[in-house]
């Protein structure tokens, strides 16, 4: 796939790589749209049973591309709709989705990792809501998807970063490996998962999604409304 993503498949496993290493894989509008499109297609493709998400270069993702913030009403609508599309595609992906966290996963990049089903971290990985000092409220709903409630509150209130070993100790990541091994190890884990029948994997994932909707669905919807109101002001809210 040309553009801001690389998409590779090895049998039943696909690997999606964010390809803005010079920007620490900051999530631009176009990258968010490409990610939503790629995951939509992979979710519908019967030959794919498991997907790995990772970043090119030294970072998993530094979060939203803040250089694109602001602009006229049309641009702000693109900011909102591309954000909702990308994060919803990750959050509701219908098959197992693993994160190979090759470096810092910050702000929106942390949210991407949180919404994956399993995370394998390089020793260089760091996790946290770096947007807090900019006055942007972190996603408490995303934090609750992967860490205990007291830690979710702490991270959202302080912006403290977790290193890879602490992330493993609190259950945020399944494994910590040497930096060069994070993608190969995550792909190997994905192949283990993909040995199981697709129908079984889809049913297991359906249960994950159902539990998440019951536990955090209202909170996710509220966070989306706040995002729309912050960026679009008094425009009609289609999510209302």
N, C-alpha and C positions, 0 to 999 in steps of 0.2 A: 504494500500500500504506500503510495507516494504521499508526501505531506508531513504532518507533524506527529504521525504515529508510524511505528513499524509493526507489522502484523505477520507472525510466522506460525506455522502449524507443523507439528510432528505427530502424525496419526490423530488420536482423539484429543490432543492437548494443543491449545493455541497460546501464544505469548504475545501480549500487547505491550509495546514499549513506548513510553512518552519520549518524544524526540525533539526536545529543546534544551540540550545540555548547556548551551551557552547562556541560557536564562534559568538554569537550575530547574528546568522543566516546569516553569511557571505556567499556570493554566490560562492561556489566552482564550478569547472567544472561539477562534477557529479550532484550537486544540480541544476545547470542551465539546464542540459540535462533532469533531472527528471521533472522539472517544465515545460519545453517545451513539453515533452511527455504527461504529465497529462492534460495540457490545450488543447492539440491537441485532445485527446480522449474525454474530456468533451465537446468540441466544436461540436463534431460529434454525441454526444449521445442525442437522441431526448427527453429522459426523464428528462434531465437537462435544466432548463430555466435560471438559474442565478447562479453565482459562487462568493464566498467570498474568498479572499486571506488574510492570516494573518501570524504571526510568533509565534513560541513557545518561552516561557520565557519572558524576560523583553524587548526584542527588536523586532521591525518589521524586519528590516534587516540593517546591518551596511555597506552593499555594497559588492563590489567584494572582494573575498578572495585574498588579495595582497600577501600572502605567496606563491601563485602559479604563480606569475609573473616571467617572464624570462624563462630559459630552452632552449632546442634545438628547431629546426624548427618544428618538429612534435608536440611538446608540445604547442608551440605558436599558431599553427594552431588550436589545440583543444581549446585554450583560446578564439580565435576569433570566431570559428564556434559555440561553446556553448553559447557565449555571444549573438551573433546575433540570434541564435535559441530561447533563453529564452526571450529576450526583444521583439522580433518580435511576439512571441506567446502571450505575454501580450498585446502588442500594437494593434494587429490585431484580438484579440479574438472576435468571431462573436456573442457573447451573452453578456448581462450585466455582468460586472465584478466589484465587490465592494472590497475596501480595508478596513479591520479592523486594523487600525494602532495602535497596542498595546504598542508601545514604539518608540524609535528613528528609523526614516527612513532616512538613510544617504547615500549620494553618489549614487551608483547603487540601493540601497534600496529605496531612494527617487524617482528614476526614475521608479521603479516598481509601487510605489503608484501613481505617476503622470499619468501613463498610464491607471490606472483603471478609471472607469466611475464615481464613487462616492467614497468618503473617509469618514469614521467615525473615529474619533481620541479619544484615551484615553488621560486623562490629562497629562500623562507622555510622550506623543508623542513629538518628535522634528523632524523638517524637514530641510534638507539643503544639500548643495554640499560640504561635508567634504573632498573630494578628491583634492580640489583646492590647498591647501598647498603642496601636493605631486607632483604638476606640471602636473596634469591630467585635461584637459579641461572638464568642466561640459557639460551636454547635454542641450543646449539652446532650442533645439526642444522639449524635454520633458517638460522643464519648461513652454514653451508657451502653452502646452496642458492644463494647469490648473490654471495659474496665469496671471494677466495682464502683458503686455510687459514691462513696467518700472520696475516692481518687478522682473520679470524674468531676466532682465539685472543686476539688483542689486545683486540678489542671485548668479548669475554666476560669477560676478566680485569680490564679497566680501567673498563668502562662509558663510555668516551670517546664523545662524539657526533661524527658526521660532518655537515658542512654539505653543501649541495646540490652545490657545485662539487667538493668532495673525493669525494663519492659518485659523481659522473660520472667522475672521474679513475680510480677503482678499478673501474669497470664496474658498480657497483651500480644506477645509473640510466642509462637510454638517452639522455635529454635533460633539460636544465634550461631552463625557460621562465619568463617573468614570471608572478607569482602569479595574475593574473586569467586567464591563458591556459592554466593547467595542465589544467583539465577539458576545454575545447574542443580543445586539442591532443591529449589522450589519446583523446578520442572520435573525432577525425579519424583517428588511427592505428588505432583499433579498426575503423573503417569500411574502411580499406585492407586490414586483415587479413580482414575479413568478406567481401570480394569473392571470396575463394577458396571452393571447394566445402566444405560442411560435413564430408563424409566425409574429405577430405584434412586439414582442421584437426583433426578428432578423432583421426586416425591419428598426426599429428605430436605432438599432446598426449599420446597414449598412450605414445609413445616417451620423451617427457620424464618421464612418471610412472614408466615402467619403469626408466629410468636412475636416477632419484631413489631408488626402492625398493632397487635394488642397492647404491647408494652410501651411503645414509643410513637405510635401513629399520630396521635393528637399533638404531641410535642413537635414532631417533624412538620406537620401542617402549619403549626403556629410559627415556627422558625421561617418557613417559606413566606408566610404572610408578612412577617417583619421585614424580610429581605425585599419583597416587592414594594412595601410602603416606603422603605428607606431610599430605594433607587428610583421609584416611579412617582412618589409623592401622592397626589390626589387622583391619579389616573384610576379608572375602574380596575378592580382586582379580579381576574378571571378565576382565581382559586377560591374566592369567597363563596 
